[in-house]
Amino acid sequence: AIKQIEFVDQNPIGKSSRSNPATYVKAYDAIRDLYANQQLAKQMGMKSQFFSFNTEGGRCEECKGTGIVTVEMQFMADIVLECSECHGNRFKKDVLDVCYHGKNINDVLNMSIDEAITFFDDSHGQPQSNEDQRLCKTIIKRLRPLSDVGLGYIKLGQSSSSLSGGESQRVKLAFYIGQEKQDPTLFIFDEPTTGLHLHDISKLLNSMNSLIDRGHTILIIEHNMEIIKNADYIIDLGPEGGNEGGYLIATGTPEDIAHNPASTTGKFIKQKI
């Protein structure tokens, strides 16, 4: 019943400083196609790659599309400055002249996930070509999982290196949720609720349940009772941590654990169910 295993860890989602959440979930591919489909872009012969900061063409070559320049200091920490050529906008001026509903590609990269979903929704009240409508629907479909896992506040163009471990883990979760066809998979998470508000934990549970509904299996190493009480099956290890732990204390449903006098976890679950 399981064809593959995915360990969804807290390591960064990309090694390059130019990688970001939008590129990771493939939403940026559709955004670039949308801008290349605008009339001004067609008149100037701009293809999709002109709106990429990873390839030559439309990106600022002074900063290689990062918007910043690093000045190496021999005996001190390097200094990071805004690129004097593009002023942090990442692209050449003629590329930034191409707009969709008044926003250029850099404006979009500075939007939060939730702002971008609202922006690309086809409720602007302005006429759109069929291709623009199709691309907007694709963009929203690929960005929605990021919002669903509680990442609606991060920017599309935010460098992956600036994301916390928990945020990186949830970006990966969003990627898997966005996969329409995938073999039955065992997903392993290590404390995905670290630093999350109760409201965001609820969003995380809904996202995980959507994977389960598709026939996947989820194994979570966790101490948070909100997650534990929602498990179908619990393996309780203890009785303490470190050298005092590692023993199998109890197994079963949350109700089974709650009624097991040997389980410390059970005492806390009983207060939740």
C-alpha positions in Angstrom: 0.0 0.0 0.0 3.1 2.3 0.2 5.2 2.9 -2.9 7.6 5.5 -1.6 8.7 7.4 1.5 9.3 11.2 1.9 11.0 12.6 5.0 9.7 16.2 5.2 12.5 17.8 7.2 13.3 21.4 8.2 16.3 21.8 5.9 16.1 24.8 3.5 14.0 24.3 0.4 16.9 25.5 -1.9 20.6 26.1 -1.8 20.5 29.1 -4.2 19.7 32.6 -2.7 17.3 33.1 -5.7 15.1 30.1 -4.8 11.8 31.1 -3.1 8.4 29.6 -2.2 6.9 30.5 -5.6 9.6 28.7 -7.6 9.4 25.7 -5.3 5.7 25.1 -5.9 6.0 25.9 -9.6 3.7 28.9 -9.4 6.4 31.2 -10.7 6.5 29.3 -14.0 2.9 30.2 -14.7 3.5 33.8 -13.5 6.3 34.2 -16.0 4.1 32.8 -18.8 1.4 35.3 -17.8 3.7 38.3 -18.1 5.1 37.0 -21.4 1.5 36.9 -22.7 1.0 40.6 -22.1 0.8 42.8 -25.2 3.9 44.9 -24.4 6.0 41.8 -23.8 4.9 40.4 -27.2 5.7 43.6 -29.0 9.2 43.6 -27.4 9.8 40.0 -28.2 10.0 39.0 -24.5 9.6 35.3 -23.8 8.9 33.6 -20.5 12.6 33.4 -19.5 12.9 37.2 -19.6 10.8 37.3 -16.4 13.2 34.9 -14.6 15.9 36.1 -12.3 17.8 32.8 -12.7 18.7 33.2 -16.4 20.2 35.9 -18.6 17.9 38.1 -20.6 15.6 40.2 -18.5 17.3 40.0 -15.1 19.8 42.6 -13.9 23.2 41.4 -14.7 24.9 43.6 -12.1 23.4 41.5 -9.2 22.4 38.4 -11.3 18.8 38.9 -10.3 19.2 38.9 -6.5 18.6 42.7 -6.0 21.6 42.9 -3.8 25.4 43.0 -4.1 27.8 41.5 -1.6 31.0 43.4 -1.0 33.7 41.2 0.4 35.7 42.6 3.3 39.1 40.9 4.0 39.2 41.2 7.8 35.5 42.0 8.5 32.1 40.6 7.8 30.9 41.0 4.2 28.7 44.0 3.5 25.4 43.4 1.6 24.1 46.4 -0.4 21.1 47.1 -2.6 22.1 46.8 -6.2 22.8 50.3 -7.6 21.9 49.2 -11.1 18.3 47.9 -10.5 17.8 49.4 -7.0 16.7 46.0 -5.7 14.2 45.4 -8.4 16.1 42.4 -9.8 15.1 43.1 -13.4 16.1 45.4 -16.3 13.9 48.5 -16.7 12.2 47.4 -20.0 11.1 44.1 -18.2 9.6 46.1 -15.3 7.6 48.2 -17.9 5.5 45.1 -18.6 2.5 45.2 -16.2 -0.5 43.0 -15.5 -3.3 45.0 -14.0 -0.9 47.8 -13.0 1.7 45.5 -11.3 5.1 44.5 -12.8 6.9 41.3 -12.0 8.8 42.7 -9.1 5.6 44.1 -7.5 4.2 40.5 -7.7 7.3 39.1 -6.0 6.9 41.5 -3.2 3.3 40.4 -2.6 2.4 38.0 0.2 1.0 34.6 -0.8 -2.5 35.7 0.3 -2.2 39.1 -1.5 -1.1 37.3 -4.7 -4.0 34.8 -4.6 -6.4 37.8 -4.3 -4.6 39.7 -7.1 -4.7 36.8 -9.6 -8.3 35.9 -8.9 -10.3 36.7 -12.0 -12.5 39.2 -10.2 -10.7 42.4 -11.3 -13.7 43.5 -13.3 -11.5 44.0 -16.3 -11.6 41.9 -19.6 -9.0 39.1 -19.8 -8.0 36.8 -22.6 -8.8 33.1 -22.3 -5.1 32.4 -21.9 -4.7 35.0 -19.1 -7.7 33.4 -17.3 -6.2 30.0 -17.6 -2.8 31.0 -16.3 -4.4 32.9 -13.4 -6.3 29.8 -12.4 -3.1 27.8 -12.5 -1.2 30.3 -10.4 -3.9 30.4 -7.7 -4.1 26.6 -7.7 -0.4 26.3 -7.1 -0.3 29.1 -4.5 -3.4 27.9 -2.5 -1.6 25.0 -0.7 0.9 27.6 0.7 -1.9 29.5 2.2 -3.6 26.3 3.4 -0.5 25.3 5.5 -0.5 28.7 7.2 2.1 30.5 5.0 -0.1 33.2 3.5 2.0 35.9 5.2 5.3 35.1 3.4 6.3 36.9 0.2 6.4 35.1 -3.1 9.9 36.3 -3.8 11.2 35.8 -0.3 14.6 34.0 -0.3 14.4 30.4 0.9 17.4 31.1 3.1 15.4 33.5 5.2 12.7 31.0 6.0 12.7 29.2 9.4 13.0 25.5 9.6 9.3 25.1 10.3 8.4 27.4 7.3 10.6 25.4 5.0 8.9 22.2 6.2 5.5 23.6 5.4 6.6 24.8 2.0 7.5 21.2 1.2 4.2 20.0 2.6 2.4 22.5 0.3 4.4 21.2 -2.7 3.2 17.6 -2.0 -0.4 18.8 -1.5 -0.2 20.5 -4.9 0.8 17.2 -6.6 -2.3 15.9 -8.4 -1.0 12.4 -9.1 1.3 10.7 -6.7 1.9 7.0 -5.7 0.7 6.1 -2.2 3.5 7.6 0.0 4.5 7.5 3.7 5.3 11.1 4.8 7.4 11.5 7.9 7.4 14.8 9.8 9.6 15.7 12.7 7.8 18.2 15.1 6.0 20.2 12.3 4.2 22.4 14.9 7.3 24.1 16.3 6.5 27.8 16.7 3.0 27.5 15.4 0.0 29.3 16.7 -3.1 27.2 17.6 -4.9 28.5 14.5 -2.1 27.5 12.2 -1.9 24.1 13.8 -5.5 23.6 12.7 -4.6 24.6 9.2 -1.7 22.2 9.3 -4.0 19.3 10.3 -6.4 20.1 7.5 -3.5 20.0 5.0 -2.3 16.7 6.4 -5.8 15.2 6.3 -6.0 16.2 2.6 -3.0 14.0 2.0 -4.6 11.1 3.9 -7.8 11.5 1.9 -5.7 10.8 -1.2 -4.5 7.5 0.2 -1.2 8.6 1.7 0.0 7.8 5.2 1.5 10.3 7.7 3.9 9.5 10.6 4.6 12.4 12.9 7.1 12.7 15.8 5.4 15.2 18.0 4.9 16.5 21.5 2.0 18.9 20.8 -1.3 17.5 22.2 -3.4 19.2 19.5 -1.7 16.9 16.9 -1.5 13.9 19.1 -5.2 13.9 20.1 -6.1 13.9 16.3 -4.0 10.8 15.5 -5.6 7.6 14.3 -2.9 5.6 16.2 -0.3 6.6 18.8 3.0 5.0 19.7 4.0 6.4 23.1 7.7 6.2 23.9 9.2 7.1 27.3 8.9 7.2 30.2 11.3 10.2 30.2 13.7 11.7 27.6 17.3 10.9 26.7 18.8 8.0 28.6 15.6 7.6 30.6 13.5 7.1 27.5 13.2 4.9 24.4 10.9 2.3 25.9 7.5 1.4 24.4 5.0 2.6 27.0 1.6 2.3 25.2 0.0 2.0 21.8 -3.5 2.5 20.4 -6.0 5.2 19.7 -6.0 8.5 21.7 -8.8 7.0 23.9 -6.7 3.9 24.5 -3.7 6.0 25.6 -5.9 8.3 27.8 -7.0 5.3 29.8 -3.6 3.7 30.1 -2.3 4.5 33.7 1.3 3.8 32.5 1.3 6.6 30.0 2.2 10.2 31.0 1.0 11.3 27.6 -2.3 9.7 28.4 -2.8 12.1 31.4 -2.5 15.1 29.1 -4.6 13.6 26.3 -7.4 12.9 28.7 -7.8 16.7 29.3 -8.1 17.2 25.5 -10.7 14.6 24.5 
